[in-house]
Amino acid sequence: MEYKSVSTIILQPDLLGHVIDNAEIISEKFDSHLDLICLGVDQTRPDFYYAGASAVLMQDNLAQARERAQTLERDVRKRLEGALFNWSSAAITAQAATLNGLVAHRTRFSDLVVLPRPYGENRGHEHEAVLEAALFNGEVPVLVLPDERQIAREVETVIIAWNDSPEALRACHAAMPFLKQAQSVCITIIDPPPHGPDRSDPGGGLSQWLARHGVRTEVSVLARTMPRISDVLNRHVSDKGAQMVVMGAYGHSRFREAIMGGATRHMLELATVPVLMMH
């Protein structure tokens, strides 16, 4: 696994610099081609238009979305002028209802998609929709960036949030370039089941597999001493001075996590370091 094709989707001008700066670090580090998608989204709900609604109004909304996309692309081109790696950009317009198919089509050949945190101030539903479209429909790994913080040029310490799930294992496969370059990788298991198949050696199989790839690992088994798993994990990230978390995404249904919360959503809301996710 190598990151030879990296993509990012830019929706807002206030996030443009933050996303590009981080994507640029990754592209330079792994000698990747960076594909920047400047997306203008028409947020008008389809049921807003009743029979006989003005076609002029519909066209005006799409024209505004197109202008936003084109403005974003002009800013991207200006910012990346003279970059020392290969990159391309495109201004694309879409209605909110078509985001899933569009994002999946544009990201499906990416080795890694770099996106800003989908939750926070001035973040609309389209940010969450883009993230979920890449994970579920594009089936690609996504690196989610915390606000106002750059990824380390040398990621030395990585936390793997391991729960023995297929999603977590796929995330480990996807994160292999970072894991191989890290000086320390901590397989972190929170409140493992007492009667699980790996109860005598939690994380042992993953540790052995990673060692065969030249990855140095240690295993930390933590008690769930706080109400949420994400709180325990974030505290461990701080204690270890880690610069990245690798975890599976949406082990529960998206609907359940949206309504009741879950480790994925809470990490996306609270993580202070980049989180590499895979469904």
N, C-alpha and C positions, 0 to 999 in steps of 0.2 A: 504494500500500500504506500503510495506516494501522493503528495498534494501537488499535482501538476496542473490542475484546473481548479481555481478558486473563484467563487461567485459571491456577490453581495447585492442586495436589493435596497435601494435608497428611496425613502418615501417622503422625508422631510428635510428642508434645508438646514435646520438647526442640528440635525444629527449627521449631516454629510461629512464634516471634517473628522468627527470621532470615528465613524465607520471606516472611512478611507485610510486614516492613519493606521488603524489596526490591520486592515486588509493589506496595506502596503508592507507592513512588517512581516507578515506571513508570506507574502509573495516573494519578497527579497530573500527571506530565510530559506525557502524551499524551492526557489527558482521556478515559481509558478506563473501561469498566465492568469491574470485577474480580469474577470468579466463583470462589469458594473451595469446593473439594470436600474435605470432611473424611472420610477413607476409613478404615474399620475392616476389616481383612483377617483372615479366618479362615485361618490358616496350615496347618491340618490337611490332610495329603495325602489325596486321595480313596481311594488304595489302602490307607489305614489301616483303613478300615471294611470288615470282612469281612461276609459274608452273615449277617444277623440281628443286627448290632451294634445297640446301644441307641440308639433315636431320641432318648432323653433326652440322651445324651452329645453327639450331633450338634447338637441344639438349644441345649445349653449353650454350645458353642463359638461358635455364631452369635450368641448373646445377649451373650457377652463382646465380640465384635467390634463389635456394635451399640452397646454401652455406650462403647467407646473412641471410636467415631465421634461419638456424641452429646456426650461430654465435650470432644472437640476443637472441635466446633461452638460449644459454650457459651463456650469460651475465645476463639474467633475473634470471636464477637459482642461479647464484653466488650472485646476489644482494639480493635475497629474502631468502637466506639460514638462517634458524633460525627465520623466521617470526612467529608472534604469532597469525596468522589467517590462515584459509584454503585457499589454492591457487593451481592452476594448470596452466601449460603452454603447448603450442603446436607450433611447427614450421611448417608453411604451405606455399606452393608455389602456385602462381596463375598468370595467364596472365591478363593483364589489362582489357581485354574484359569480363572476368568472375568475376570481383570483386563484382558486385552487388549481384549475387546469392550466392557467397561464404560468404560475410559479413552478408547478411540477414540470412542465415542458421546458422551461428555461433553466432549471437547476438539475435535471436528471442526469446530466453528464458531468456534473461537478464532483470533485473529490472532497470538497469542503465548502460549506456556505457560511459566510460570516454575517451575523445580524445583530442589531442592537437589542437591548432588553425590551420585550414587548409590553411591559407594564411600567407605568410611571406617569409623571406629569406630561400632559400634551400627547399621550400615546393613544391613538384611536384603535378601534377593533381591527383595522387592517393590519396592524403590526402582529397581533396574535394570529390572524388568518394567514399571513405570509409564513410565519414560523411553522405553523401546523401543516401548511401545504407542502413545505419543503420536507418535513419529517415524515408525513404520512403518504402524501401523493408522490413526491419526488424520491422518497426513500433514500435520502442523503444525510450525512452527518452535518450538524449545525453547531457552530461555535457562537454562543450567545455572550455578548460583551456587557460588562457592568457599565454604568454611566460614568463618564469622565475619568476613565482609567484605561491606560494602554496595556496591551499584552506585553509581557516581558520578552525582550529579544532572545534571551536564553531562559527557557522555562526549566528551572532546575528541580523543583519539587512539585509532584502531581499527586492529587488524591483521587483514587478510584472508589466511587461509591458502589460497593459490590453487594448485591442481594441475590446472586445466583440466577438471575432472570435472563431470558434470551436478549432482552433489550440492553441490559448491562454488558453482556458479552459482545454484542454487535458494536457497542460504543467503544469497547476496548480494542476491537479490530480497527475501528475507524481512527482511533487516537494513536495508533502505533508509531507514526513519525515523531510525535511529541514524547511518547513513552521511551523510545529508544535514545532520545537525546537528553532525557532528564537524568539528573544525578541520583534522585531518590523518588521512588514511586511507592506510595503507601496504599495498600489495599485495605479499605476501611469497611468494616462490617458492623452494623448497628443492630443490637438485640437479635442475634441469629436464633432460629427455631431450635429448641432443645432436642428435637427428635428428627432433625433434617439429615439427609444422607452424608453431609460433610461435618457433622457435629463434632467428630474427634479431631478434625483438621480443617477448620473453616478457612476458606480462601487458599487452601493448599494446592488444589488443582490449577487455579488461575496463576498462582505464583510460579508453579513449575513451568507452565506454558510460556509465561512471559520471560522466565529465565532462559529458556531455549532460544528466545529472540534477542538475548543480550540485555534484557531489562532488569535492573537491580530493584528488588522489591522488599518490603516489610509488610507485615499484617498487623492491623490494629482492630481488636474486637472491643466495641464500646457498648456500654449499657445505655438504654434509652432513658436518660436522666432528665430530659426536658420534654414538654408536651409534643413537640413536632420533631420528626426525624431530621428535617432540614436545619433546625436549630442546633442539634447535636453535631451535624455535619459541618455547619459553618463555624462552630466553635473549634472543631478539630482542624479545619482549614487555617484558622487564625493561630492555633497552638503550633502547628507544623510550619507556619510561614509559607504555605503552599501558594503556587501561582496559577493553578488550574485545577478544575474538578472535571472528572470524566464520569458520566452516569447514563443509565438508560432513561428514556423519556416516556412518560405516560404508560406506566405499567397498568394503571386503572384506566377506565374510559375517560375521554376528554370531558364528557358531560359531567361525570362524577367529580372530576377535579375542578371544573368550573364552578360547580355548585357547593361542594363540600371541602374543596381544597385537596392538596396532595403534595408529595415530595417534589414533583416536577414544577408545579406552579409556584410553590413556596420558594424553591431555589431560584427560579426565574425572577421572582420579586425581590429576593433578599441577598443573593450572592454578591460578594465583593470582588470576586475574581472571575475570569472567563470560565464558562461551563460548556464542555463539549458533550453534546447529546446525540443519541441515536435511538430510533424507535425499533 
